[in-house]
Amino acid sequence: MEVYRGKRLTIEKREVTLSNGEKRERMVVHPGGAVAILPIEGDDCYLIRQYRFAIDEYIYEAPAGTIDEGEEPPETARRELIEETGMKAETFAAMGWIYSSPGYTDERIWLYLAEGLSPCSDYGMDDDEVIEVVRVPIADLAAMIADGTIVDAKTICLICRCLQ
């Protein structure tokens, strides 16, 4: 049963049967899909430093965004890279997908490695985002994850997939 419908997501209440046969009520969030992109140029990559109101802080993340209705993930990746960094890429390599938090949501995030970067202004930044583009040496990424500078899960997964 749908309990909430918003612009970006719906919330559904479901009765589920556990492996022991007991029935429970669970809420499932359906936000739709998303993409995350690791843009690489030489020995550096680009992350964004973005304000996130839910945690009331700025965090380092890979450029990312939600898939619009009728869009395919590669198309979203191209659009979001331009919107959030002002750059386009010659090549995008699909790095698989992840579930963001399968305990309560079915959201999949498709992961991409972008290379061959050049400036592009086909799309502007969304008016509700506060973003700073940051160039980071690839050699520093593991330490930034280890010391807690990068705490965003999708970004950590993307870095691990791209740089293994």
Backbone as CSV, one residue per row, in Angstrom:
resi,resn,N_x,N_y,N_z,CA_x,CA_y,CA_z,C_x,C_y,C_z
1,MET,0.848,-1.171,0.000,0.000,0.000,0.000,0.900,1.242,0.000
2,GLU,0.640,2.143,-0.921,1.415,3.377,-0.991,0.994,4.315,0.139
3,VAL,1.995,4.803,0.901,1.689,5.719,2.001,2.157,7.140,1.728
4,TYR,3.030,7.303,0.706,3.502,8.638,0.356,3.966,8.639,-1.085
5,ARG,3.638,9.716,-1.810,4.152,9.921,-3.165,4.638,11.356,-3.256
6,GLY,5.913,11.508,-3.558,6.505,12.825,-3.734,7.037,12.965,-5.140
7,LYS,7.735,14.067,-5.374,8.296,14.326,-6.701,9.357,13.294,-7.068
8,ARG,10.194,12.923,-6.090,11.314,12.030,-6.364,11.103,10.608,-5.877
9,LEU,10.234,10.389,-4.909,10.144,9.046,-4.347,8.736,8.712,-3.886
10,THR,8.514,7.402,-3.721,7.292,6.911,-3.088,7.709,6.019,-1.921
11,ILE,6.799,5.904,-0.965,7.015,5.014,0.178,5.831,4.061,0.240
12,GLU,6.154,2.799,0.378,5.152,1.743,0.361,5.215,0.945,1.666
13,LYS,4.052,0.603,2.188,3.980,-0.294,3.347,3.651,-1.685,2.818
14,ARG,4.449,-2.680,3.234,4.259,-4.059,2.776,4.182,-5.002,3.959
15,GLU,3.410,-6.065,3.799,3.465,-7.158,4.757,4.400,-8.199,4.162
16,VAL,5.423,-8.584,4.930,6.391,-9.566,4.453,6.383,-10.780,5.372
17,THR,6.753,-11.916,4.808,6.879,-13.135,5.591,8.359,-13.415,5.768
18,LEU,8.791,-13.468,7.026,10.194,-13.727,7.332,10.521,-15.194,7.099
19,SER,11.788,-15.539,7.098,12.217,-16.916,6.849,11.690,-17.892,7.900
20,ASN,11.360,-17.367,9.088,10.799,-18.236,10.135,9.280,-18.338,10.044
21,GLY,8.680,-17.751,9.008,7.240,-17.833,8.804,6.441,-16.692,9.428
22,GLU,7.073,-15.894,10.277,6.349,-14.790,10.911,6.130,-13.654,9.925
23,LYS,5.002,-12.968,10.096,4.676,-11.840,9.227,5.003,-10.538,9.945
24,ARG,5.523,-9.595,9.184,5.878,-8.277,9.708,5.491,-7.209,8.701
25,GLU,5.309,-5.988,9.179,5.098,-4.843,8.308,6.431,-4.157,8.065
26,ARG,6.686,-3.791,6.827,7.915,-3.093,6.472,7.583,-1.925,5.558
27,MET,8.381,-0.875,5.648,8.276,0.264,4.757,9.394,0.143,3.729
28,VAL,9.068,0.398,2.460,10.060,0.349,1.391,10.038,1.696,0.667
29,VAL,11.200,2.302,0.541,11.338,3.571,-0.162,11.752,3.270,-1.598
30,HIS,11.018,3.875,-2.543,11.297,3.711,-3.975,11.709,5.069,-4.540
31,PRO,13.004,5.386,-4.524,13.428,6.695,-5.037,13.706,6.718,-6.534
32,GLY,13.635,5.587,-7.197,14.071,5.525,-8.591,15.568,5.286,-8.612
33,GLY,16.142,5.275,-9.784,17.561,4.988,-9.907,18.411,6.242,-9.894
34,ALA,19.720,6.016,-9.805,20.681,7.120,-9.790,21.977,6.653,-10.432
35,VAL,22.855,7.612,-10.678,24.177,7.318,-11.219,25.223,8.050,-10.386
36,ALA,26.449,7.537,-10.424,27.604,8.220,-9.837,28.756,8.060,-10.823
37,ILE,29.526,9.127,-10.976,30.567,9.168,-12.001,31.899,9.557,-11.371
38,LEU,32.971,8.841,-11.710,34.318,9.237,-11.296,35.035,9.777,-12.536
39,PRO,35.121,11.110,-12.656,35.822,11.698,-13.796,37.325,11.740,-13.520
40,ILE,38.094,11.151,-14.428,39.549,11.062,-14.258,40.242,11.808,-15.392
41,GLU,41.275,12.549,-15.006,42.109,13.265,-15.965,43.554,13.096,-15.525
42,GLY,44.295,12.281,-16.263,45.689,12.024,-15.903,45.781,11.330,-14.554
43,ASP,46.560,11.922,-13.645,46.742,11.346,-12.309,45.750,11.897,-11.293
44,ASP,44.777,12.664,-11.756,43.799,13.295,-10.867,42.385,12.864,-11.223
45,CYS,41.488,13.081,-10.258,40.068,12.899,-10.512,39.351,14.130,-9.984
46,TYR,38.091,14.238,-10.317,37.278,15.350,-9.828,36.193,14.815,-8.918
47,LEU,36.135,15.377,-7.732,35.038,15.117,-6.806,34.289,16.436,-6.643
48,ILE,33.159,16.365,-5.988,32.462,17.595,-5.644,32.366,17.681,-4.130
49,ARG,32.381,18.891,-3.646,32.134,19.153,-2.229,30.745,19.767,-2.203
50,GLN,29.787,19.022,-1.603,28.383,19.404,-1.694,27.741,19.469,-0.319
51,TYR,26.898,20.479,-0.141,26.120,20.591,1.098,24.970,19.600,1.038
52,ARG,24.814,18.824,2.111,23.724,17.859,2.225,22.883,18.225,3.443
53,PHE,21.653,18.680,3.182,20.812,19.196,4.267,20.430,18.135,5.282
54,ALA,20.303,16.874,4.872,19.891,15.821,5.807,20.900,15.627,6.937
55,ILE,22.170,15.898,6.654,23.210,15.759,7.679,23.785,17.111,8.085
56,ASP,23.319,18.173,7.442,23.733,19.547,7.721,25.253,19.708,7.673
57,GLU,25.850,19.166,6.624,27.282,19.377,6.410,27.652,19.219,4.950
58,TYR,28.844,19.694,4.631,29.427,19.515,3.317,30.201,18.206,3.324
59,ILE,30.080,17.434,2.233,30.861,16.203,2.114,31.445,16.109,0.709
60,TYR,32.508,15.311,0.585,33.110,15.036,-0.709,32.391,13.844,-1.332
61,GLU,32.028,14.003,-2.603,31.292,12.962,-3.308,31.740,12.910,-4.758
62,ALA,31.441,11.794,-5.394,31.539,11.727,-6.843,30.344,12.489,-7.408
63,PRO,30.499,13.117,-8.568,29.329,13.711,-9.210,28.265,12.617,-9.396
64,ALA,27.020,12.955,-9.138,25.963,11.946,-9.155,24.614,12.613,-9.339
65,GLY,23.616,11.804,-9.636,22.275,12.351,-9.743,21.254,11.293,-10.091
66,THR,20.004,11.707,-10.049,18.900,10.781,-10.266,18.548,10.653,-11.740
67,ILE,18.074,9.484,-12.082,17.670,9.186,-13.453,16.279,9.773,-13.682
68,ASP,16.183,10.633,-14.683,14.891,11.219,-15.030,14.024,10.181,-15.744
69,GLU,12.717,10.370,-15.673,11.793,9.457,-16.343,12.128,9.399,-17.837
70,GLY,12.226,8.176,-18.352,12.529,7.972,-19.760,14.009,7.981,-20.094
71,GLU,14.848,8.261,-19.121,16.294,8.315,-19.339,16.911,6.951,-19.014
72,GLU,17.981,6.619,-19.711,18.766,5.428,-19.400,19.979,5.876,-18.582
73,PRO,20.532,4.991,-17.731,21.665,5.386,-16.878,22.835,6.053,-17.604
74,PRO,23.282,5.556,-18.781,24.413,6.244,-19.432,24.085,7.691,-19.816
75,GLU,22.848,7.915,-20.230,22.399,9.261,-20.579,22.411,10.164,-19.344
76,THR,21.958,9.628,-18.215,21.965,10.383,-16.965,23.388,10.713,-16.551
77,ALA,24.300,9.755,-16.700,25.698,9.981,-16.325,26.292,11.130,-17.130
78,ARG,26.030,11.155,-18.426,26.546,12.241,-19.268,25.988,13.592,-18.817
79,ARG,24.671,13.636,-18.582,24.023,14.880,-18.167,24.514,15.351,-16.808
80,GLU,24.560,14.445,-15.844,24.953,14.824,-14.480,26.411,15.279,-14.409
81,LEU,27.292,14.647,-15.181,28.692,15.078,-15.185,28.787,16.535,-15.631
82,ILE,28.061,16.884,-16.684,28.075,18.265,-17.169,27.443,19.206,-16.150
83,GLU,26.276,18.833,-15.611,25.580,19.693,-14.642,26.432,19.990,-13.415
84,GLU,27.106,18.966,-12.904,27.783,19.129,-11.620,29.239,19.567,-11.729
85,THR,29.872,19.332,-12.885,31.291,19.698,-13.003,31.575,20.671,-14.135
86,GLY,30.637,20.832,-15.061,30.900,21.670,-16.232,31.818,21.007,-17.240
87,MET,31.923,19.663,-17.160,32.789,18.918,-18.076,32.011,17.799,-18.744
88,LYS,32.409,17.489,-19.973,31.890,16.300,-20.650,33.037,15.320,-20.793
89,ALA,32.711,14.074,-21.091,33.733,13.037,-21.228,33.627,12.385,-22.594
90,GLU,34.776,12.025,-23.147,34.807,11.276,-24.413,34.324,9.850,-24.201
91,THR,34.725,9.256,-23.069,34.360,7.859,-22.816,33.771,7.692,-21.423
92,PHE,32.803,6.801,-21.354,32.213,6.375,-20.079,32.329,4.861,-20.024
93,ALA,32.892,4.355,-18.952,32.967,2.907,-18.757,32.012,2.532,-17.638
94,ALA,31.088,1.627,-17.930,30.141,1.154,-16.916,30.890,0.272,-15.919
95,MET,30.722,0.584,-14.640,31.416,-0.154,-13.580,30.435,-0.948,-12.718
96,GLY,29.274,-1.267,-13.276,28.266,-2.030,-12.544,27.340,-1.120,-11.764
97,TRP,26.659,-1.700,-10.788,25.736,-0.927,-9.958,25.767,-1.458,-8.537
98,ILE,25.235,-0.666,-7.627,25.157,-1.043,-6.216,23.749,-0.720,-5.706
99,TYR,23.338,-1.393,-4.638,22.152,-0.980,-3.886,22.625,0.029,-2.857
100,SER,21.922,1.135,-2.714,22.376,2.173,-1.786,22.182,1.765,-0.326
101,SER,21.045,1.176,0.010,20.773,0.757,1.383,19.593,-0.213,1.369
102,PRO,19.838,-1.495,1.032,18.752,-2.439,0.770,17.917,-2.835,1.981
103,GLY,18.233,-2.318,3.145,17.399,-2.581,4.310,16.056,-1.873,4.255
104,TYR,15.990,-0.784,3.469,14.726,-0.047,3.397,14.415,0.534,2.018
105,THR,15.336,0.394,1.055,15.079,0.970,-0.258,15.553,0.034,-1.366
106,ASP,14.900,0.151,-2.528,15.304,-0.637,-3.690,16.159,0.175,-4.662
107,GLU,16.673,1.318,-4.228,17.460,2.186,-5.099,18.721,1.489,-5.597
108,ARG,18.930,1.575,-6.910,20.172,1.125,-7.546,20.912,2.371,-8.012
109,ILE,22.219,2.355,-7.809,23.068,3.429,-8.313,24.044,2.814,-9.310
110,TRP,23.959,3.277,-10.560,24.856,2.816,-11.611,26.145,3.618,-11.532
111,LEU,27.273,2.930,-11.654,28.594,3.526,-11.474,29.322,3.644,-12.815
112,TYR,29.976,4.792,-13.010,30.677,5.051,-14.270,32.038,5.683,-14.017
113,LEU,32.992,5.308,-14.867,34.302,5.946,-14.946,34.273,6.810,-16.204
114,ALA,34.593,8.087,-16.068,34.573,9.019,-17.206,35.987,9.510,-17.480
115,GLU,36.390,9.465,-18.751,37.725,9.932,-19.149,37.628,10.765,-20.421
116,GLY,38.714,11.467,-20.747,38.727,12.337,-21.903,37.867,13.569,-21.649
117,LEU,38.173,14.287,-20.575,37.335,15.405,-20.133,37.634,16.691,-20.897
118,SER,36.581,17.465,-21.107,36.723,18.799,-21.689,35.560,19.669,-21.201
119,PRO,35.762,20.987,-21.173,34.709,21.886,-20.687,33.445,21.787,-21.545
120,CYS,32.292,21.949,-20.886,31.009,21.884,-21.579,29.975,22.670,-20.780
121,SER,29.117,23.394,-21.470,28.074,24.173,-20.780,26.679,23.818,-21.293
122,ASP,26.488,22.584,-21.775,25.178,22.169,-22.281,24.101,22.193,-21.209
123,TYR,24.474,21.936,-19.967,23.533,21.951,-18.852,24.107,22.834,-17.758
124,GLY,23.234,23.485,-16.999,23.673,24.253,-15.844,23.422,23.476,-14.570
125,MET,24.048,23.911,-13.507,23.867,23.289,-12.205,22.426,23.491,-11.733
126,ASP,21.875,22.490,-11.050,20.529,22.624,-10.484,20.521,23.771,-9.485
127,ASP,19.417,24.517,-9.447,19.365,25.709,-8.589,19.251,25.397,-7.101
128,ASP,19.036,24.138,-6.744,18.941,23.791,-5.329,20.201,23.087,-4.816
129,GLU,21.283,23.149,-5.582,22.521,22.495,-5.173,23.607,23.522,-4.889
130,VAL,24.378,23.247,-3.842,25.541,24.062,-3.504,26.754,23.143,-3.670
131,ILE,27.487,23.352,-4.778,28.546,22.425,-5.169,29.834,23.179,-5.489
132,GLU,30.941,22.610,-5.026,32.272,23.085,-5.398,32.996,21.904,-6.035
133,VAL,33.555,22.085,-7.229,34.314,21.033,-7.907,35.741,21.051,-7.359
134,VAL,36.239,19.851,-6.995,37.556,19.732,-6.364,38.394,18.716,-7.140
135,ARG,39.591,19.137,-7.551,40.526,18.233,-8.226,41.364,17.538,-7.157
136,VAL,41.403,16.199,-7.228,42.064,15.403,-6.195,43.035,14.422,-6.856
137,PRO,44.279,14.339,-6.378,45.186,13.310,-6.896,44.625,11.912,-6.611
138,ILE,44.618,11.056,-7.609,44.116,9.690,-7.433,44.877,8.991,-6.310
139,ALA,46.165,9.277,-6.185,46.999,8.655,-5.146,46.522,9.006,-3.738
140,ASP,45.747,10.077,-3.585,45.267,10.494,-2.258,43.932,9.863,-1.866
141,LEU,43.231,9.230,-2.795,41.876,8.755,-2.523,41.795,7.728,-1.402
142,ALA,42.683,6.741,-1.395,42.639,5.704,-0.350,42.812,6.324,1.034
143,ALA,43.735,7.271,1.164,43.950,7.928,2.458,42.735,8.772,2.844
144,MET,42.091,9.406,1.854,40.906,10.221,2.148,39.743,9.355,2.631
145,ILE,39.661,8.128,2.125,38.645,7.192,2.616,39.027,6.724,4.017
146,ALA,40.273,6.338,4.193,40.733,5.806,5.481,40.626,6.820,6.609
147,ASP,40.901,8.101,6.320,40.877,9.091,7.404,39.510,9.755,7.589
148,GLY,38.506,9.314,6.796,37.162,9.853,6.969,36.891,11.149,6.222
149,THR,37.798,11.567,5.352,37.528,12.754,4.531,36.430,12.450,3.527
150,ILE,36.475,11.252,2.933,35.399,10.782,2.057,34.578,9.777,2.852
151,VAL,33.314,10.106,3.115,32.435,9.235,3.904,31.194,8.794,3.133
152,ASP,31.028,9.288,1.919,29.863,8.957,1.104,30.010,7.548,0.538
153,ALA,29.047,6.670,0.835,29.156,5.250,0.479,29.236,5.014,-1.021
154,LYS,28.415,5.716,-1.809,28.448,5.481,-3.255,29.803,5.876,-3.831
155,THR,30.385,6.930,-3.289,31.687,7.399,-3.758,32.777,6.388,-3.395
156,ILE,32.717,5.871,-2.203,33.698,4.858,-1.777,33.594,3.614,-2.667
157,CYS,32.374,3.157,-2.918,32.183,1.988,-3.797,32.699,2.268,-5.198
158,LEU,32.406,3.451,-5.713,32.834,3.813,-7.068,34.351,3.851,-7.165
159,ILE,34.998,4.456,-6.194,36.468,4.505,-6.187,37.041,3.101,-6.153
160,CYS,36.483,2.237,-5.314,36.973,0.850,-5.236,36.791,0.121,-6.556
161,ARG,35.660,0.312,-7.214,35.412,-0.360,-8.498,36.333,0.156,-9.607
162,CYS,36.560,1.455,-9.625,37.336,2.063,-10.708,38.830,1.873,-10.562
163,LEU,39.317,1.798,-9.349,40.760,1.840,-9.134,41.332,0.553,-8.549
164,GLN,40.663,-0.560,-8.772,41.190,-1.817,-8.234,42.347,-2.335,-9.052
